[in-house]
Amino acid sequence: MREVRLAAPLAIVDAPLQQPGPGQVLIRNRHLALRAAMGLLMTGRDDLPMPAYRHGEVMWGPAVGEVVAGDLPPGTLVAHHLGWREYALLDATAVTPISGDPLAHLAQAETAYVGLVAAAELREGDTVLVSSAAGSIGTMAGQIARLKGAKRVIGSVGSPAKAAWLVDELGFDAAYDYHEEAVEEGIDVYFDSVGGTQLATAVEVANPGARFALCGALSGQTVALDTMTVIGRRISLRGFTAADHPGVVARAREEIVAWRREGLLAVPVTRYDGLDQAPGALADLLAGRLTGTVIVDL
């Protein structure tokens, strides 16, 4: 089988195909999802909320595949986190059997839901600002905010074309290129995957009692926040991961499936074909060239 390892910077290598032992399953991967956060995992930092990639080791990431052997029936469709390889060997307890559209499991709708509902405590009538709004999480966060009762949804993106796409295709009320302008209206909720200057700007326009859900720090910037504004306006800033809220995740899955079935939640996708395309797809993603959830079909 072939797999992708972090080496100069990425290399596709041949590896022996292992067979499952007791309590294990061998999975033929069919779809690999790429994330912008993978660039941060390549830095080797040890202070991240997920395991960093190590030089010479196989990459990991969300994937959907079919069981070919082991403790689950062959053909069972499962979601797991050992992507970046054609075959994955895992404990049977580490995979989640799924049904229906694999996109619903590879898009980051659950993370967006948890951030809005559990971390930001979204309320009906809120004005919501979403950073990196054309990405995998951002496209989900904007739509879910509206479905959960937000009055107004605004997206921050990296180009005018992406801003227009959010409004025309995904129903955002407004969007802007953060390189050229900044949001000026007051916000009640900020869903942030970027940090840095965009986070500082959001503090400046936050309404009293605003709630910030901090999902990521893609900008890599360290900036000083206006602490007096945070205190004076009683702004809450809360970091989170979906794993912190298993009950909310379970509720999210039910609502997401229903929204998808009713045609209320779109999952924009950029697709690539074959493991050979995965390194280039990640480079395109990290360069900000892509929108929606980036999928590599294997």
C-alpha positions in Angstrom: 0.0 0.0 0.0 1.0 3.7 -0.2 1.0 6.3 2.5 2.1 9.9 2.9 4.8 10.8 5.4 6.1 14.1 6.5 9.4 14.3 4.7 10.8 17.2 2.6 8.0 18.1 3.3 5.7 15.3 2.0 6.6 12.0 0.4 4.4 9.2 -0.9 6.0 5.8 0.0 5.2 2.1 -0.3 4.6 0.2 2.9 3.7 -3.4 3.7 0.0 -4.1 4.1 -0.6 -5.3 7.6 -3.3 -7.7 8.6 -5.7 -7.2 11.5 -5.2 -9.0 14.9 -7.8 -9.6 17.6 -10.0 -6.6 18.1 -8.7 -4.8 15.0 -10.1 -3.8 11.6 -8.4 -3.2 8.3 -9.9 -0.4 6.3 -9.6 0.6 2.6 -9.8 4.3 2.7 -12.1 6.0 0.2 -12.1 9.7 1.1 -9.6 11.8 3.0 -10.5 15.3 4.3 -7.8 18.0 4.5 -7.8 20.7 7.1 -6.1 24.1 7.3 -4.9 23.2 10.8 -2.6 20.5 9.2 -0.2 23.3 8.4 0.1 24.0 12.1 0.6 20.3 12.9 3.6 20.3 10.6 5.5 22.7 12.9 6.1 20.0 15.5 4.8 22.1 18.3 3.9 20.2 21.5 1.3 22.7 22.9 -1.5 21.9 20.4 -4.9 20.3 21.3 -4.1 17.4 18.9 -1.0 15.3 18.1 1.6 17.1 16.0 3.0 15.5 12.8 6.6 14.2 13.2 9.2 14.1 10.5 9.4 10.7 8.8 6.1 9.5 10.2 2.8 8.9 8.4 0.4 11.8 8.4 -3.0 11.4 10.0 -6.4 13.0 9.4 -10.1 12.4 9.1 -11.1 9.7 6.6 -14.0 7.5 5.5 -13.4 3.9 4.3 -14.7 0.4 4.0 -13.8 -2.5 6.3 -12.1 -5.3 4.4 -11.1 -7.6 7.3 -11.3 -7.8 11.1 -13.8 -7.5 13.8 -16.5 -5.6 11.8 -18.4 -7.0 8.8 -16.6 -6.5 5.4 -18.1 -3.6 3.6 -19.0 -1.6 6.7 -18.5 2.1 6.0 -16.6 3.8 8.9 -15.2 7.1 9.8 -11.8 7.4 11.5 -8.6 9.5 11.8 -6.0 7.5 10.0 -6.2 9.1 6.6 -3.2 9.9 4.3 -2.9 6.2 3.4 -4.6 3.7 1.2 -5.3 1.2 4.0 -5.6 1.9 7.7 -5.3 -0.6 10.6 -7.1 0.4 13.8 -8.7 -1.0 16.9 -12.4 -1.6 16.1 -13.2 0.7 19.0 -11.4 3.6 17.2 -13.8 3.7 14.2 -17.3 4.9 13.9 -19.7 3.0 11.6 -21.7 5.4 9.5 -24.4 5.4 6.9 -25.5 7.8 4.2 -23.4 10.6 2.7 -19.7 10.5 3.8 -19.5 14.3 3.3 -21.7 14.8 6.4 -18.9 13.1 8.5 -15.9 14.7 6.8 -17.2 18.3 6.8 -16.6 20.0 10.1 -20.2 20.7 10.9 -20.0 19.1 14.4 -17.1 21.3 15.4 -19.0 24.4 14.1 -22.1 23.4 16.0 -20.3 22.8 19.3 -18.5 26.1 19.0 -21.7 28.1 18.4 -24.0 26.2 20.8 -21.7 25.2 23.7 -18.8 27.8 23.6 -20.5 30.9 22.2 -24.0 30.1 23.6 -25.7 31.3 20.5 -29.0 33.1 21.0 -31.8 33.8 18.7 -31.4 37.2 17.2 -27.6 37.4 17.5 -25.3 39.0 15.0 -22.5 36.5 14.2 -19.1 37.1 12.7 -17.2 34.1 11.3 -13.5 34.2 10.4 -12.0 32.0 7.7 -15.6 31.8 6.6 -15.0 30.2 3.2 -13.2 27.2 4.8 -14.4 23.9 6.0 -15.5 25.0 9.5 -16.5 28.5 8.5 -18.9 27.5 5.8 -20.6 25.2 8.3 -20.5 27.8 11.2 -22.2 30.5 9.1 -25.0 28.2 7.9 -25.6 26.6 11.3 -25.7 30.0 13.0 -28.6 31.0 10.7 -30.4 27.7 11.3 -30.1 28.1 15.0 -31.7 31.6 14.9 -29.0 34.2 14.3 -30.4 37.4 12.9 -27.4 38.3 10.8 -24.3 36.3 9.7 -21.1 38.0 8.5 -18.0 36.3 7.0 -14.4 37.3 7.0 -12.4 35.9 4.1 -9.2 36.4 2.2 -10.5 37.7 -1.2 -13.4 39.6 -2.8 -14.2 36.5 -4.8 -14.7 34.4 -1.7 -16.8 37.2 -0.1 -19.1 37.2 -3.1 -19.3 33.4 -3.0 -20.4 33.4 0.6 -23.2 35.8 0.0 -24.4 34.4 -3.4 -24.0 30.7 -2.7 -24.3 30.1 1.1 -26.6 32.9 2.1 -24.3 34.9 4.4 -25.8 38.4 4.9 -22.4 40.1 4.3 -18.8 39.2 3.8 -15.6 41.1 3.4 -11.9 40.7 2.4 -10.0 41.2 5.7 -7.0 42.4 3.7 -9.0 45.4 2.5 -11.6 46.2 5.2 -12.9 45.3 8.6 -16.3 44.7 10.0 -17.8 47.9 11.5 -21.2 46.8 12.9 -21.6 45.4 16.4 -21.4 41.6 16.9 -22.8 39.3 19.6 -20.9 36.2 18.6 -17.5 35.7 17.0 -16.6 32.2 15.8 -12.8 32.4 15.3 -10.4 30.0 13.5 -7.7 32.6 12.9 -6.7 34.6 16.0 -4.2 37.4 15.6 -5.3 40.8 14.3 -8.8 39.6 13.3 -9.4 38.5 16.9 -8.3 41.9 18.1 -10.5 43.7 15.5 -13.5 41.6 16.6 -13.0 42.8 20.2 -13.2 46.4 19.0 -16.7 45.8 17.5 -18.1 43.4 20.1 -21.4 44.4 21.7 -21.7 44.3 25.5 -21.9 40.6 26.6 -20.5 39.2 23.4 -19.3 35.6 23.4 -16.3 34.5 21.4 -15.7 30.8 20.4 -12.0 30.3 19.8 -11.5 27.3 17.5 -8.1 27.9 16.0 -5.2 30.3 15.4 -4.4 29.9 11.7 -2.8 33.3 11.4 0.0 32.3 13.8 0.1 35.9 15.0 0.5 37.0 18.6 -1.3 40.2 19.3 -2.2 42.2 22.4 -6.0 42.4 23.0 -7.5 45.5 24.5 -8.1 44.0 27.9 -10.0 47.0 29.2 -12.5 46.7 26.3 -12.9 42.9 27.1 -13.6 43.8 30.7 -15.7 46.8 30.1 -18.0 45.1 27.6 -18.0 41.9 29.5 -16.8 39.8 26.5 -16.4 36.1 27.1 -13.6 34.4 25.2 -13.7 30.6 25.3 -11.4 28.1 23.7 -13.0 24.7 22.9 -12.7 21.4 21.1 -15.7 19.2 20.1 -14.3 16.4 22.3 -15.0 18.6 25.3 -18.8 18.3 24.7 -19.8 14.7 23.8 -23.5 15.4 24.6 -23.6 18.4 22.3 -21.8 16.4 19.6 -24.5 13.7 19.8 -27.2 16.4 19.4 -25.3 18.0 16.6 -25.2 14.7 14.6 -28.9 14.4 14.8 -29.6 17.9 13.7 -27.0 17.8 11.0 -28.4 14.7 9.5 -31.9 16.2 9.5 -30.7 19.5 8.0 -28.9 17.6 5.2 -32.0 15.4 4.6 -34.2 18.5 4.3 -31.7 20.3 2.0 -31.1 23.1 4.6 -27.3 22.6 5.1 -25.0 22.7 2.0 -21.6 21.1 2.2 -19.4 22.9 -0.4 -16.6 20.6 -1.5 -13.4 20.9 -3.5 -12.3 17.5 -4.7 -9.0 15.9 -5.8 -8.6 12.4 -7.2 -6.0 10.0 -5.9 -3.4 10.0 -3.1 -0.8 11.4 -5.5 -2.8 14.6 -5.5 -3.0 14.9 -1.7 0.3 16.9 -1.1 -0.6 19.4 -3.8 -4.2 19.7 -2.5 -2.8 20.5 1.0 -0.5 23.2 -0.5 -3.5 24.7 -2.4 -5.5 24.7 0.9 -2.8 26.3 3.0 -2.2 29.0 0.3 -5.9 30.0 0.6 -6.8 29.0 -2.9 -9.7 26.6 -2.0 -13.2 26.9 -0.5 -15.3 24.5 1.5 -14.3 21.0 2.6 -11.3 19.7 0.7 -11.7 16.0 -0.1 -9.2 13.6 -1.7 -10.9 10.6 -3.2 -8.8 7.5 -2.9 
